[in-house]
Amino acid sequence: MPLALEFTARGSLPKTSGVFLSFVASTEFIKDGILDLAETENVYASKILFRSLIEHFLRFHYLWFRVLAEKSDAAAEEYLKQGSIKEALQVGRSWKRVAKNLGRDSGVTLHDALRDVLKEEIAGLSNKEIDQQASQFEYARMIEYIFEKVKWSNDEDIPFVLKFIPNYSDLSCFVHGAPGAMSIMRNLEGQGQLTTDLINMAELAFDMAGTVKMFSLLTFCQYDKQFSSPYLKISKLLRPEANNPSAKTP
C-alpha cells in the first residue's frame, strides 16, 4: 500500500496510520495462517490463532473508536508508549520469577529495573503511575470502552465487533492447554461439526482482517480522498454485518 505508507510519513495522523497499518499486516498474517490450517483440517491450532485474531481485532477497534472520537494521534501514541511499558513489566516479572527460583535474584525491584530499560518513557513516574499506564490497554478496560461506543438495543442483532467477546474467553482453553479444549473438540467431532466449524472460522477470519483494513482506509479517507476507491473495493468484499461498526459517531 504505497499510498498508505506515504500517508504515514506525511499525513495528518502519522502515528495512527503507522499503528493501523501494523494491525492490517498482523491480522492479515493471522487470517492467512487460519486459512492454511483449515486446508489441513487442523481445528485445534486454528482456534489458537483465532483467539489471537480476536484480541488483535478488539484492540484495533478500541484504538479506532478513540481516533474516531478524538481525531488525533493520542490513542496511537499511548498504545506505543504504554504498550511497551506493559510488555516490559510482564517480561520483567517472568525473569525475576526465574531468577528467584534459581536463587539468583539480584534484589533490584521490578520498577527500578524497568527504569534502566525505559529511561525516557517512564522518567519521573512513580511505581503507581507506571502500573497505571501499563494497565491502560488491558483487555477488560478496552472491552468496557468498546461497549460504551457501540450503540445497540436488545431487540437488534448483536453488532459484529461485539460477537467475538465471549469467544475470546471460550477459546482460552486452547491457548493454555486446559482440559476444556479437548472437551470442545470431542463435542464438535461427536456432532459431525468439525468441518463446519473450520469453515465458519475461516469466513470470520476473512471478515475480521478485512474489517481492520476497511476501517483503517475509512479513517484515512477523512484526510485524503484518494483512499476512497480502495475503501469501497474492500467494503464490497465483506459480508454486510462486517461493514457496520455500529459506532456512536461524535
C-alpha positions in Angstrom: 0.0 0.0 0.0 2.4 2.8 -1.3 -0.3 5.5 -0.7 -0.8 4.4 2.9 3.0 4.4 3.5 3.2 7.9 2.1 0.3 9.0 4.3 2.1 7.5 7.3 5.1 9.7 6.5 3.4 12.9 5.6 -0.3 12.7 6.7 -2.2 14.3 9.5 -2.1 11.3 11.8 1.4 9.7 11.3 1.4 7.6 14.5 -2.2 6.4 14.0 -1.6 5.4 10.4 1.5 3.6 11.3 -0.2 1.6 14.1 -3.3 0.9 11.9 -1.0 -0.4 9.1 0.7 -2.7 11.6 -2.7 -4.1 12.5 -3.6 -4.5 8.9 -0.5 -6.6 8.4 -0.7 -8.6 11.6 -4.4 -9.5 11.2 -3.7 -10.5 7.5 -0.9 -12.8 8.7 -3.1 -14.5 11.3 -6.0 -14.8 8.8 -3.7 -16.5 6.3 -2.5 -18.9 9.0 -6.0 -19.8 9.8 -6.9 -20.5 6.2 -3.7 -22.6 5.8 -4.7 -24.7 8.9 -8.3 -25.0 7.6 -6.9 -26.7 4.5 -5.2 -29.4 6.6 -8.3 -29.6 8.9 -6.3 -28.6 12.0 -9.1 -27.4 14.2 -7.1 -27.1 17.4 -4.4 -24.9 16.0 -6.9 -22.8 14.1 -8.7 -22.0 17.4 -5.4 -20.8 19.0 -4.8 -18.5 16.1 -8.5 -17.4 16.0 -8.3 -16.3 19.7 -5.2 -14.2 18.8 -7.1 -12.7 15.9 -9.9 -11.8 18.2 -7.6 -9.9 20.5 -5.9 -8.1 17.6 -9.4 -7.3 16.2 -10.7 -5.9 19.5 -7.5 -4.0 20.3 -7.7 -2.3 16.9 -11.3 -1.4 17.4 -10.5 0.2 20.8 -8.0 2.4 19.0 -10.3 3.1 16.1 -13.1 4.3 18.2 -10.8 6.6 20.1 -9.3 8.0 16.9 -12.9 8.5 15.7 -13.8 10.5 18.8 -10.5 12.3 19.4 -9.3 13.0 15.8 -5.7 12.9 17.0 -2.7 10.7 17.4 -3.2 10.5 21.1 -4.5 6.9 21.2 -1.7 5.6 19.0 0.9 7.4 21.0 -0.4 5.9 24.2 -0.6 2.5 22.6 3.0 2.6 21.5 4.3 4.0 24.8 2.1 2.3 27.4 2.0 -1.0 25.5 5.8 -1.0 25.7 5.6 -0.4 29.4 3.2 -3.3 29.9 5.3 -5.7 27.9 8.4 -4.7 29.8 6.7 -5.3 33.1 5.4 -8.7 32.0 8.8 -9.8 30.8 10.5 -8.4 33.9 8.1 -10.3 36.2 8.9 -13.5 34.3 12.6 -13.1 34.6 12.5 -12.2 38.3 10.5 -15.3 38.9 13.0 -17.5 37.1 15.9 -15.7 38.9 14.3 -16.3 42.3 13.7 -20.0 41.6 17.3 -20.3 40.6 18.5 -18.5 43.7 19.9 -15.6 41.6 17.6 -12.8 42.4 19.6 -9.6 42.5 17.2 -7.8 44.8 16.6 -5.0 42.3 12.9 -4.1 42.3 11.0 -4.6 39.1 10.2 -1.0 38.7 13.8 0.1 39.2 15.0 -2.4 36.6 12.4 -1.0 34.3 13.7 2.5 34.7 17.1 1.3 33.5 15.5 -0.1 30.3 12.8 2.5 29.6 14.6 5.7 30.7 12.7 8.2 28.6 9.3 6.6 28.6 8.9 6.5 32.4 11.1 9.3 33.6 9.7 10.9 36.7 6.9 8.4 37.1 6.2 6.7 40.5 5.7 3.0 40.7 1.9 3.5 40.9 1.9 5.7 37.9 3.9 3.1 35.9 1.4 0.4 36.8 -1.5 2.7 35.9 0.0 3.4 32.5 0.7 -0.3 31.9 -3.0 -1.1 32.6 -4.4 1.3 30.0 -4.6 -1.3 27.3 -5.7 -4.3 29.5 -8.3 -6.4 27.8 -11.2 -5.6 30.3 -10.7 -1.8 30.0 -10.7 -1.9 26.2 -13.9 -4.0 26.1 -15.6 -1.6 28.5 -14.7 1.3 26.2 -15.9 -0.5 23.1 -19.3 -1.2 24.8 -19.6 2.5 25.5 -19.0 3.4 21.9 -21.3 0.8 20.2 -25.0 1.6 20.0 -27.2 -1.4 20.2 -30.5 -2.4 21.7 -31.6 -5.8 22.9 -34.1 -6.2 20.0 -31.4 -5.9 17.4 -28.7 -8.3 16.2 -25.5 -8.2 18.2 -23.1 -5.8 16.4 -20.2 -7.6 14.6 -17.5 -6.2 16.8 -19.2 -7.5 20.0 -19.9 -11.0 18.8 -16.3 -12.2 19.5 -16.0 -11.1 23.1 -17.5 -14.4 24.5 -15.4 -16.4 22.1 -12.2 -14.8 23.4 -12.8 -16.3 26.8 -14.2 -19.6 25.4 -11.0 -20.2 23.4 -8.7 -19.5 26.3 -8.5 -23.3 27.0 -6.9 -23.9 23.6 -4.2 -21.3 24.2 -3.3 -22.5 27.7 -3.8 -26.3 27.3 -6.7 -26.5 29.6 -8.9 -29.7 29.5 -11.9 -27.8 28.2 -10.2 -27.7 24.8 -10.4 -31.4 24.2 -13.9 -31.4 25.5 -14.9 -28.9 22.8 -13.0 -31.0 20.2 -14.9 -34.1 21.3 -18.2 -32.4 21.1 -17.6 -31.0 17.6 -16.4 -34.4 16.4 -19.4 -36.2 18.0 -21.8 -33.8 16.3 -20.0 -34.0 13.0 -19.3 -30.3 13.1 -15.5 -30.2 12.7 -15.6 -29.1 9.1 -18.4 -26.7 9.6 -16.6 -25.1 12.5 -13.4 -24.7 10.4 -15.3 -23.1 7.5 -17.0 -20.7 9.9 -13.7 -19.7 11.5 -12.2 -19.2 8.1 -15.1 -17.0 6.9 -15.0 -14.9 10.1 -11.2 -14.5 9.9 -11.6 -13.2 6.4 -14.2 -10.7 7.5 -12.2 -9.6 10.6 -9.0 -9.0 8.7 -11.0 -7.2 6.0 -12.8 -5.1 8.6 -9.5 -3.9 10.1 -8.3 -2.9 6.6 -11.6 -1.3 5.7 -11.9 0.9 8.9 -8.2 1.9 8.5 -9.0 3.1 5.0 -12.1 4.8 6.2 -10.0 6.8 8.7 -7.5 7.7 6.0 -10.4 8.9 3.8 -11.2 11.6 6.2 -7.9 13.2 5.4 -7.2 12.1 1.9 -9.9 11.2 -0.6 -7.5 9.1 -2.6 -8.3 6.3 -0.1 -12.0 6.2 -1.1 -11.5 3.8 -4.0 -9.6 1.1 -2.1 -12.1 1.6 0.8 -15.1 0.9 -1.4 -13.4 -2.1 -3.0 -12.8 -3.7 0.4 -16.3 -3.0 1.7 -17.8 -4.8 -1.3 -15.9 -8.0 -0.4 -17.2 -8.2 3.1 -20.5 -9.5 4.4 -22.9 -6.7 5.3 -22.7 -7.3 9.0 -18.9 -6.7 9.0 -19.4 -3.4 7.3 -21.0 -1.5 10.1 -19.2 -1.0 13.5 -22.5 0.5 15.0 -20.4 3.3 16.4 -21.7 6.3 18.2 -20.2 8.9 16.0 -19.3 12.3 17.6 
